[in-house]
Amino acid sequence: MQYDHINVPPDGEAITANADFTLNVPDFPVIPYIEGDGIGIDVTPVMLNIVEAAVETAYNDDRQIRWMPVYAGQRATEIYGDDAW
């Protein structure tokens, strides 16, 4: 699937759901995140590092998150323009 201004990590895989609502989580799942405005600019990089460290501690190199930034708020306006709403 193609998105405007969003790059899906090519080596990541989607998390899928089964009919019984259990999840199939691949070894390299794509996880979207929103940096956000205000404090998000400060805390998001720290959060990414903490989550990556936790995954590395739990799984070594067997599993890794493939982060995918998505946009909302001021950042979305910067990327998509003032009239994108």
C-alpha positions as CSV (number, residue, x, y, z in Angstrom):
1,M,0.0,0.0,0.0
2,Q,1.3,3.5,-0.8
3,Y,0.9,6.5,1.4
4,D,1.6,10.2,0.8
5,H,4.8,11.2,2.6
6,I,4.9,8.0,4.8
7,N,7.6,5.5,4.1
8,V,6.8,1.9,5.2
9,P,10.0,0.2,6.2
10,P,10.8,-2.3,3.4
11,D,12.2,-4.9,5.8
12,G,9.3,-4.7,8.2
13,E,6.1,-6.8,8.3
14,A,2.6,-6.1,9.3
15,I,1.0,-7.4,12.5
16,T,-2.1,-9.3,11.6
17,A,-5.1,-10.5,13.6
18,N,-6.8,-13.9,13.5
19,A,-10.5,-14.6,13.6
20,D,-10.3,-15.3,17.3
21,F,-8.6,-11.9,17.8
22,T,-5.2,-13.3,18.6
23,L,-2.3,-11.5,17.0
24,N,0.4,-12.7,14.6
25,V,3.5,-10.6,15.5
26,P,6.4,-11.1,13.0
27,D,10.0,-10.8,14.1
28,F,10.3,-7.4,12.5
29,P,6.9,-5.7,13.0
30,V,6.1,-2.3,11.6
31,I,5.0,0.0,14.5
32,P,3.7,3.5,13.6
33,Y,4.3,6.3,15.9
34,I,3.3,10.0,16.1
35,E,6.0,12.3,17.4
36,G,3.4,14.9,18.4
37,D,3.6,18.6,19.2
38,G,4.9,20.1,22.4
39,I,6.5,17.6,24.8
40,G,6.3,14.9,22.2
41,I,9.3,16.3,20.4
42,D,11.3,15.8,23.5
43,V,9.9,12.4,24.8
44,T,9.5,10.5,21.5
45,P,13.2,9.9,20.8
46,V,13.7,8.7,24.4
47,M,10.6,6.4,24.2
48,L,11.9,4.9,20.9
49,N,15.3,4.2,22.6
50,I,13.7,2.7,25.7
51,V,11.4,0.4,23.7
52,E,14.3,-0.7,21.4
53,A,16.5,-1.5,24.4
54,A,13.7,-3.5,26.0
55,V,13.2,-5.5,22.8
56,E,16.9,-6.1,22.5
57,T,17.2,-7.3,26.1
58,A,14.3,-9.7,25.6
59,Y,15.1,-11.0,22.1
60,N,18.7,-10.1,21.3
61,D,18.8,-9.6,17.5
62,D,16.1,-12.1,16.8
63,R,13.4,-9.4,16.9
64,Q,13.5,-5.7,16.2
65,I,10.8,-3.0,15.7
66,R,10.7,-1.2,12.4
67,W,9.4,2.2,13.3
68,M,7.2,4.1,10.9
69,P,6.5,7.8,11.6
70,V,3.0,9.0,10.9
71,Y,1.9,12.6,11.1
72,A,-0.6,14.6,13.1
73,G,-1.0,18.1,14.3
74,Q,1.6,20.8,13.4
75,R,3.9,18.3,11.8
76,A,1.1,17.1,9.5
77,T,0.4,20.7,8.5
78,E,4.1,21.2,7.7
79,I,4.2,18.0,5.5
80,Y,0.7,18.0,3.9
81,G,0.0,21.8,3.9
82,D,-2.4,24.1,5.6
83,D,-5.4,22.9,3.6
84,A,-5.0,19.2,4.2
85,W,-7.6,19.1,7.0
